[in-house]
Amino acid sequence: MSDQRKSAFATVSPYTGETLAEFPAASGKEVDSVLETADRAFGSWRKRPIEERAAVLERAAGLMKERKEELARTITLEMGKLIEEARGEVDLAASILAYYAKNGPAFAAAEPLEVDEGEAYLVNEPLGVLLGVMPWNFPLYQVVRFVGPNLVLGNTVLVKHAGICPQNALALEKLFQDAGAPQGVYTNLFVSHDEISRIIDSDVVRGASLTGSEGAGAKVAERAGRNMKPSLLELGGSDVFVVLDGENLERTVSAAVAGRMANTGQSCVASKRFIVLDEVYDDFLAGLRRGFEALEPGDPADEATTLGPLSSEQAASDLVDQIRETVAQGAELVLGGNRIDRQGAFVEATILTGVKPGMRAYAEELFGPAAVVYRVADEDEAVALANDSQYGLGGSVFCADLERGRRVAERIETGMVWVNHPTSTQPDLPFGGIKRSGYGRELSQLGMREFVNRKLVRVLPPDAELRGIAG
């Protein structure tokens, strides 16, 4: 991978290892000019009627659908997502843009408050220029999740995309330009980590959002906090998949395979820790193994491939190191655990059992096609194990008794829990976590509550009684 080090922004095929394109990073005066342009754009963008801003998103959603195949193939080219999943990501991203185009104006409307005299209401005002630091694993979805509500609200955005997805970054910038976003409203930035700190320091920037690693999130949050600016973090996850009974086990196993292997396991909300009651454990494990063994590695652009490469050689190497060290610490390797003997960043579908506290796979997120399966005696033990994690993003509970499913779901310490479905996402549901998985919420109406001034306006008659003042 020596070619990849030539540039911080390069398309390196995870299937062939070939460097296909490189892009220079901006710095210094060039970045300052971008900041000035975004700030000027905010001054006019916020004054446009919100319906006009929403119309830009509506056009962007339409263009995304028109360019679906082109965008999907760019995703597959740069980070190795299976082509059908890439098409699904384009559909999801377009639906988010359409959702905020339709609902954003109502979400941003003034909100009346009940008061004993006169009038009071909240006005939802944009803050200004925002920085979004985005990851590689969902190059479209995770960008529009940040961009959609903020553009409708009247903020302008700077997007620093992942270094391995530069062509996705440029395609999104062009899409918003073609949809009618004025210069400076949506700007792609190829910048270094040092420049990110300087951008957050700038008086022009009023907030920062990051989806990515814990380390990167801590740096962005610390920098934003030092500058008294709001931030939003969506970081790692080690989602639980709790199985409470053997009812409809075939569907549960299918859901487990899908929940673990979507995006080749490279999702923050992928099912990673499978916690199974003793009575169904053996059957579940056998079914999971059969599902994993049926996966066929190959070219992610080939419709027949069911196991794609990881995003990079480094990602594949890191995952295998985690697996091997966990086995050396005493875990049982039920399946896989090695690189696949072929070109590309491939790792075998892997199952670990007997993982205990102190082992790497117990505490760390496994970002790839590797599952850890635990046997527990009852739901209390299942909940205790589920909550024994530094992460708290999503989770799922599978059982026929819906009341039991709700009860267990409400005891799990995460930002999201799904019953009888792996953790997923849709435009009208809030997305976000707790603990070391981050803070803040995206999507739904809450997506317009993170980078907004919810300003109180209180109107009293001129002869109103003067009351005590505190602050």
N, C-alpha and C positions, 0 to 999 in steps of 0.2 A: 504493500500500500504506500510505497514511497511517493508515487505520483500524487496521492491525495494531499500530501503536505506542501505541494507547490502553492496552493491557494487555500485560504480559509473558506472559500465559497467555490465548490466544485461538484459537478455531477460525476460520480463514480458508480458505475453499475454494480450493485451488490450481487448480480447474477454472474457477471463476467470478470469483475474487478478492473475493468477498463475505465480510465479517465476520459470522459467524453466532452467535457467543457469546463472552463475555469473563468472566474469573474473577479475583478480586482475589488478590494475593499476601499471604502471612502474614509476620509479622516480630515481633521483640521478644518480649514476654511470651507471645504465642500460640505461637511456636516453642518457647520454654522449656517451656511446658505439654505440648506434644507429646513433647518429649524425656523429660520426667518420666514421662509415661504409658507410653512405650515401654520405659523402664528398669524400671518396676514390672511391666510385662507380661513382661519377660524373666525376672524372678525366679520367676514362676509357670509360664511356658511351658516353661522348661528342665526343670522338675520333672515335667512330664507324661510318662507313658510314651511312648517314641518311636513306638510303634504308633498312639497317639492323634494325635500330630502328623502322622504320615503319612496318617492317615484324613482329615484336613482337606484335604490336597493331593489325595487321591483324589476327594473331593467337589467340590473346585474344578475338577478335570479334567472331571468329569461335567457341571458347570454350564457350563463353557466350551463343551462340545459342544452342550448344549441351546441356548445363546445364540449359536451360531455365526453365524447370519445377521446378527443385530443387531451383534455385535462386528465382523464383517467390514465391514459398511457404515459403521461408525464409523471404522475404519481408512481406508477409501476416502474418506470425507468429509473427514477432517482432513489426510491427507498424500498423497492421490491415487493410492494403489496400485490397480492393476487388481483388480476385484472377485473374480475367480477366484483371483488370487494372495493376496488378503486372506483368503479362505476357507482357503487352504492354510496361511497363517500361523497362523490359529486352530487348525487341526488340529495343526500342529507344536507350538504352545505347550501344547495339551492333552496331547500325547504326552510332553512333558518333565515336566509335573506328574505324570502317571501313572507315568512311569519312576521318579521319586524316591519316589513313594508306595510303589511295589513294592520298589525296591532300596535306598532310603535307610537303613532299619534295619540291613541287612547291611553297608553301606558304613561306617556309624558304629560298628559293633561293636568291642569291644576286640580288639587284635591281639597274640597271644602272640609273644614273642621267644625265640630259643634261647640259653640261658645254661648255664654249666658247673655252677652250683649255685643252688638255690632257684628262684625264679620271677621273670620280668620280662614286662611287657606294656605296650602303649600304650593309653591311654584317649583317645577323641576327644571333647573337651568343647567346647561352644559358647563363643564369646567374649563375646557380649552384643549391644548395639544396633549395627546396621550401616547405613551410608548408601549407597544406590544412586543414581547420577546416570545417567539413561537417555536415549537418543537418540530421534529421531522416525521413523527409517526402518523399524523393525520394532517398533511400539508395544507388542505383546504378547510376542512371542518373546524379545526381549532383556531384558525385565523378568523373566519367569519363569525364564529361564536363571540369573539371579542369585538370585531369591527361592526357587525350589524346593528346592535342596539346603540352604539356610540355615535355612528354616523347619523342615524335618525334623530338622536337626541340633540345633535349639533356640535359634538366634539369633532376634532380632526385627529387622524391617527398616523403614527409612524410605526412601521412593522419591520422588526428585525427577525428575519426567518432563520431557520437552521442552516448551517453551513453546507449540508449535503443536499439541500433542496432549492438551489438558486433558480432553476427554471420554473419551478412551481411558484416561487416568489414573484418572478417577473410576469408570469401568466396572470396572477391575481391582480397585480398592479395595472396591467393593461386592461383587464376585464372591467375594473372600476372606472378607468379613464374612458373606455368605450361606452360605459353606461351613463356617462355624463358627469362624473365627479370632477369638479374643477381642480386645477393644479394645486397641490398642497393639502387636499382633503384626505387622500390616501396616498402615502408615500412608502415605497419599499426602501430599506436601508441595508446595504451590505457593509457592516461595521464590525470592528473587533470588540472583545469584551471590555477593554479599557475605554473605548468610545461610549459604550452603554452607560458606564458610570458617569461620564462627562455629560451625556445627554440628560440623564436623570437630574444632575446638578443644575442644569440650565433653568433659568427663571421661566423660560417659554413652556417647558413641560410641566403638566399639572397632575400627572398620575402615571402609574406603570402597572402593567399586567404581565405575568409570566406563566407559561405552561412549560414545565420541564423538570429538571432534576432538583433535589433538595439543595445541593450546593449552590446552584445558580439562583434558586429562589431565595435562599438566605442572603445572598449578595444584593439582589435587587431590593428585597424588603428592607435590608439595613440601609441601603443608599436612599431609598424613598423616605424611610423614617427619619434619617438625618436631615432631610430637606423638608420635613413636615408635609409629605405628599401621600395621598392614599395609594395603596397597592392591592393587588389581587393575585393570589398564588394558587395554581393547580399543579400539584407535584406528584410524587409517586404514590403507588397503592399496592396493597397486597390483599386483594378482595377475597373474602370467604365465599364458599359455595357450600351451604349447610344442607345435608340430606337427612331428613327426619323419619322417613318411612320408605317402604319399597313399592308403594302404589305407583303405577305407571312408570316403572323403572326404566323402560326403554327410552321414553321421552326424556327422563331426567339425565340419563347417560348422554343422549344426543345433545342436550342443552349444555352438559359439562364439556363435551368435546368442542362445541361451538364457542362456549364462553372462554375456554382456555386458548383455542387456536385461532380465533379471529385476529387478523393482522399478524399472523405467525406469533401470536402471544405478546406482541409489542404494543400493548395498550395499558394505560394506567388503571382502567377498570376491568381488565381481563380477570377472569376467575383464576386465582393462583393457589389458594389453600382450600382443599376439599375436605370438609369435616363431616364424617359419615357415622351415623349410629351403628353400633356393633351388629345389630340384627340384619343389616343390609350391606355391610361393609364389603364382604367377600364378593358378592354379586356385582356391586357397583365397581369395585376395582377391576374385576375381570372384564366388565363391559367397557370401562374406560380404556383399558389396555387394547382391546379389540379395535376401538375407535381410533386410537393413536396409530396402531399398526397398519390401518387401512389407508393412511395418508400417503400421497405420492409426491415426492419432491420433483421439482423441475422448473422450467422457465416460467416466471410469474405472469408473463404475457400470454401463456398457453392456457386456454380454457380448461384443459384436462388436469392441470397441476392443482394439488390440494395442500401442498406444504411448500411455501416459498422460502427464499433466503431471508436471513436477518438483514438489517439495514446496512451493515458494514462488517468487514473482517474483524474490527475491534469489538463490535457488539457480540459476534459469534464467539470470539476468544474469551471475552469476559464471562459469558454465560457458562461455557464449558468449565472454566476455572471454578466458578461457584459450585457447579454440580460435583466436580471431582473432589474439591475440598470437603464438601458436605459428606460425601461417601467416605472419605478418609477419616472423618470425624465419627463414623459409625452408622450412618444412614444406609438403608437398603436401596440399591438401584434395581428397580423392577423392570425398567425398559429404557433403552437409549443411553444418553449421557455422553455421546461423542460427536465429533464432526462427521458429516457424511462425505464419503470419498468421491467427490466430484467437484467441478469448478463452482465457485460461488460461496457465499457466506452461510452455508447450510449447517444446521445442528439437528440431530435426531430428535424426534418426539420423545420426551423423557418423562418417567414417573419415578418419584422418590417416596419411600415410606420410612417409618421409624425416625423421622426428623424430630429432634429434641432441642430444648433451649440450649444456647451456646453454639449450635451449629449455624453455619452461614445461611442456609436456606430457611432457617426458622425466623430469622430477624430481617433478612434482606429481601428486596423485591427481585424476583426472577423475571427478567424482561425478555421473554422468548418462549419457545415451545416446551416448557418444563412445568410439570404439576407436582405438588406435594399433597399426599393423601394421608389423613389422620383418622384413626379409629377412636370413637368416644362412646361412653356408656349411656348417656342421657342428654337431654337438651340443656341442662345446667352446665354440664361439662363442655358441651358444644359452644355455648355462649361464652364461657370463661376463656376457652381457647381462641375463639374468634376475636375477643377483645384484648388478648395478650399480644398486641402489635403496636408498633410506633405509628402505623398508618391508620387512616380512617376515611378512606374515600368512598368506596361502595361495597356492596355485598349482596348475596341472594340466599333465599331460604326456599327449600323444596319440600312440600308435603301436601297430602290430600286435604287435611283439616285446615281450612283457611283461617279459622280463629286461632289455631295453634301457630300457624305461619305468621299472622299479625303479631301475636304475643312475642314470639322469638325475634322477629324483625325489629320490634320496638326496643329490645334489649341490646341490640348490636350497636356498638359505638362507631358509627360512620355517618357521613353526610347523606348517603343514599342507601336504601335497601329495597330490593325487588323480591317479590314472592312469586315463585314458580316461573322465573325468567332470569337469566343472567343479567347483571347490571348493564344497562343500556342508556340510550340518550334519545331525546326528541325535543323539538324546539320549545314546546309548551311546558316542559318540566325543568325545575331548577337543577343545576349541576354544580357540585363542589364537595369539599371534604373538610375534615377536622384533623387534629393532631398534626403529624408531620406531612400530611397530605395537602396542607395548605389552608386557605381561608377565603371567604367570599363566595358568591354564587353567580354563575352565568346561566344564560337561557331563561325562558319564561319572563314574567314581568320583573323578576328580581334582576335580570340581566341589565335593566336600565336603572338600577339602584346603586351601582357601585361607584360610578364616576359622574356624579350629579350633585349639584347644590340644591338640596331640598329646602328651599328658602321659605321661611314663614312670613306671611304678610298679614298683619293684624290691623283692622280698620275699626275705629271707635268714633262716635259722634263728638263734636267739638265741646260739648258740655259734659262729657263722661267724667265720672269721679276718678281722681288721681289715686292710684293705689301704691302700696309699697314696692320699691324697686330693689331687685336683688340680682346678683350675677356672679 
